[in-house]
Amino acid sequence: MRKHLFFLPALFMASMVAAAPAVAGEEDPLKAVLLESKEKSRGVNLHVQGNNIGMVVTAVDEHYVIGRSQQASRIVVRLDRIDGVSAMF
């Protein structure tokens, strides 16, 4: 039993390392996906409080992400409101 108790923290730390961003030195995976959308002019889906917002990112700053879609020429979303981002690059 004692061996298992020692093993659990090591397993937890290994899972935290595996969940780290793929790019070395990248601290914010959310911003990384948004910036990649901007660079590649590819669409992303923002998941914001139960809603999905499809857009192509045109700018990212410290507080906002700005984009466009077929329905709207300008979309502005606060970064602290975004629950998640999905993309197919």
PASEBA-1860 file (N, C-alpha, C; in nm, 3 decimals):
! residues 89
1> MRKHLFFL> 0.083/-0.120/0.000/0.000/0.000/0.000/0.087/0.126/0.000 ~ 0.197/0.125/0.075/0.283/0.242/0.083/0.348/0.272/-0.052 ~ 0.377/0.167/-0.129/0.436/0.187/-0.261/0.340/0.264/-0.351 ~ 0.212/0.233/-0.340/0.112/0.299/-0.422/0.096/0.446/-0.384 ~ 0.106/0.478/-0.256/0.093/0.616/-0.213/0.210/0.699/-0.264 ~ 0.329/0.640/-0.273/0.443/0.711/-0.328/0.430/0.728/-0.479 ~ 0.370/0.631/-0.544/0.357/0.631/-0.690/0.256/0.735/-0.738 ~ 0.150/0.763/-0.664/0.045/0.855/-0.708/0.095/0.997/-0.734
9> PALFMASM> 0.174/1.058/-0.643/0.225/1.193/-0.675/0.313/1.195/-0.800 ~ 0.394/1.090/-0.819/0.479/1.083/-0.938/0.394/1.072/-1.064 ~ 0.286/0.995/-1.057/0.195/0.981/-1.171/0.126/1.113/-1.199 ~ 0.086/1.184/-1.096/0.023/1.315/-1.112/0.118/1.413/-1.180 ~ 0.242/1.417/-1.136/0.340/1.509/-1.196/0.366/1.473/-1.342 ~ 0.369/1.345/-1.374/0.390/1.303/-1.513/0.274/1.346/-1.600 ~ 0.153/1.339/-1.547/0.037/1.381/-1.626/0.037/1.532/-1.647 ~ 0.087/1.608/-1.550/0.096/1.753/-1.566/0.196/1.791/-1.674
17> VAAAPAVA> 0.308/1.719/-1.682/0.407/1.744/-1.785/0.350/1.709/-1.921 ~ 0.274/1.600/-1.929/0.214/1.559/-2.056/0.109/1.658/-2.103 ~ 0.046/1.729/-2.012/-0.057/1.826/-2.048/0.001/1.962/-2.083 ~ 0.132/1.976/-2.073/0.197/2.103/-2.104/0.185/2.135/-2.253 ~ 0.191/2.262/-2.291/0.181/2.300/-2.432/0.289/2.232/-2.517 ~ 0.255/2.204/-2.641/0.345/2.131/-2.730/0.467/2.215/-2.767 ~ 0.452/2.345/-2.778/0.562/2.432/-2.818/0.641/2.471/-2.693 ~ 0.770/2.449/-2.698/0.854/2.482/-2.584/0.852/2.632/-2.559
25> GEEDPLKA> 0.832/2.673/-2.435/0.832/2.812/-2.400/0.695/2.879/-2.416 ~ 0.599/2.808/-2.469/0.466/2.867/-2.488/0.391/2.857/-2.355 ~ 0.347/2.971/-2.302/0.283/2.971/-2.172/0.132/2.964/-2.178 ~ 0.070/3.014/-2.283/-0.075/3.020/-2.291/-0.124/2.949/-2.418 ~ -0.172/2.825/-2.405/-0.215/2.751/-2.523/-0.336/2.815/-2.593 ~ -0.421/2.885/-2.519/-0.536/2.953/-2.578/-0.489/3.061/-2.675 ~ -0.398/3.145/-2.630/-0.345/3.250/-2.718/-0.268/3.191/-2.834 ~ -0.201/3.077/-2.812/-0.125/3.014/-2.919/-0.217/2.972/-3.034
33> VLLESKEK> -0.334/2.916/-3.002/-0.429/2.876/-3.106/-0.486/2.999/-3.175 ~ -0.516/3.103/-3.100/-0.569/3.225/-3.160/-0.467/3.290/-3.254 ~ -0.342/3.294/-3.213/-0.238/3.352/-3.298/-0.214/3.266/-3.422 ~ -0.227/3.136/-3.408/-0.212/3.048/-3.524/-0.326/3.070/-3.623 ~ -0.446/3.094/-3.573/-0.559/3.127/-3.661/-0.531/3.255/-3.737 ~ -0.473/3.352/-3.668/-0.441/3.479/-3.733/-0.335/3.460/-3.841 ~ -0.230/3.386/-3.809/-0.120/3.366/-3.903/-0.163/3.289/-4.027 ~ -0.245/3.186/-4.007/-0.285/3.099/-4.118/-0.416/3.141/-4.184
41> SRGVNLHV> -0.482/3.244/-4.129/-0.615/3.287/-4.177/-0.712/3.170/-4.183 ~ -0.712/3.091/-4.077/-0.801/2.976/-4.065/-0.899/3.000/-3.951 ~ -1.017/2.944/-3.963/-1.121/2.966/-3.865/-1.102/2.888/-3.735 ~ -1.158/2.943/-3.630/-1.163/2.878/-3.499/-1.304/2.892/-3.444 ~ -1.337/2.806/-3.349/-1.462/2.818/-3.275/-1.428/2.857/-3.133 ~ -1.480/2.970/-3.089/-1.464/3.012/-2.950/-1.583/2.959/-2.872 ~ -1.557/2.899/-2.758/-1.663/2.850/-2.671/-1.675/2.951/-2.556 ~ -1.784/3.027/-2.558/-1.802/3.137/-2.463/-1.936/3.120/-2.392
49> QGNNIGMV> -1.931/3.085/-2.266/-2.049/3.072/-2.180/-2.161/2.993/-2.247 ~ -2.128/2.876/-2.299/-2.228/2.789/-2.359/-2.261/2.819/-2.505 ~ -2.200/2.920/-2.562/-2.223/2.955/-2.702/-2.097/2.929/-2.783 ~ -2.115/2.902/-2.912/-2.002/2.885/-3.004/-1.999/3.003/-3.099 ~ -1.881/3.061/-3.114/-1.862/3.174/-3.205/-1.757/3.132/-3.307 ~ -1.797/3.116/-3.431/-1.704/3.082/-3.537/-1.648/3.210/-3.599 ~ -1.515/3.215/-3.612/-1.452/3.335/-3.665/-1.310/3.307/-3.711 ~ -1.258/3.399/-3.791/-1.116/3.402/-3.827/-1.056/3.517/-3.747
57> VTAVDEHY> -0.951/3.490/-3.674/-0.889/3.591/-3.588/-0.812/3.692/-3.673 ~ -0.835/3.820/-3.646/-0.762/3.926/-3.714/-0.664/3.998/-3.621 ~ -0.688/3.993/-3.489/-0.597/4.057/-3.393/-0.617/3.996/-3.255 ~ -0.509/3.993/-3.178/-0.512/3.946/-3.039/-0.428/4.042/-2.957 ~ -0.485/4.093/-2.847/-0.405/4.175/-2.756/-0.417/4.116/-2.616 ~ -0.381/4.193/-2.515/-0.381/4.140/-2.378/-0.520/4.109/-2.326 ~ -0.623/4.180/-2.373/-0.757/4.164/-2.316/-0.863/4.115/-2.414 ~ -0.841/4.131/-2.544/-0.943/4.101/-2.643/-0.889/4.018/-2.759
65> VIGRSQQA> -0.980/3.944/-2.822/-0.952/3.882/-2.951/-1.052/3.943/-3.049 ~ -1.004/3.983/-3.164/-1.087/4.047/-3.266/-1.084/3.959/-3.390 ~ -1.200/3.941/-3.449/-1.208/3.856/-3.567/-1.322/3.898/-3.658 ~ -1.344/3.815/-3.759/-1.453/3.838/-3.855/-1.511/3.704/-3.894 ~ -1.631/3.709/-3.950/-1.696/3.588/-4.000/-1.779/3.625/-4.122 ~ -1.848/3.528/-4.178/-1.934/3.556/-4.293/-2.054/3.641/-4.252 ~ -2.097/3.629/-4.127/-2.213/3.703/-4.079/-2.178/3.840/-4.023 ~ -2.057/3.856/-3.973/-2.019/3.983/-3.908/-1.881/4.025/-3.955
73> SRIVVRLD> -1.867/4.153/-3.984/-1.737/4.203/-4.029/-1.640/4.226/-3.913 ~ -1.692/4.237/-3.791/-1.605/4.257/-3.676/-1.667/4.191/-3.554 ~ -1.588/4.106/-3.488/-1.630/4.037/-3.366/-1.523/4.064/-3.261 ~ -1.563/4.109/-3.143/-1.470/4.136/-3.034/-1.514/4.056/-2.912 ~ -1.422/3.976/-2.857/-1.452/3.893/-2.741/-1.342/3.913/-2.638 ~ -1.382/3.931/-2.512/-1.283/3.942/-2.404/-1.219/3.807/-2.379 ~ -1.088/3.804/-2.366/-1.017/3.678/-2.346/-1.058/3.608/-2.217 ~ -1.089/3.684/-2.112/-1.125/3.622/-1.985/-1.264/3.557/-1.988
81> RIDGVSAM> -1.342/3.580/-2.094/-1.474/3.518/-2.110/-1.469/3.388/-2.189 ~ -1.357/3.358/-2.253/-1.346/3.241/-2.338/-1.322/3.118/-2.251 ~ -1.411/3.017/-2.267/-1.396/2.892/-2.194/-1.304/2.794/-2.266 ~ -1.304/2.801/-2.400/-1.220/2.710/-2.477/-1.218/2.750/-2.624 ~ -1.127/2.690/-2.698/-1.113/2.716/-2.841/-1.094/2.583/-2.911 ~ -1.161/2.567/-3.025/-1.137/2.448/-3.107/-1.104/2.492/-3.248 ~ -1.011/2.418/-3.311/-0.966/2.455/-3.445/-0.923/2.331/-3.521 ~ -0.932/2.338/-3.653/-0.882/2.233/-3.741/-0.784/2.298/-3.837
89> F> -0.655/2.291/-3.806/-0.554/2.354/-3.891/-0.494/2.251/-3.982
END
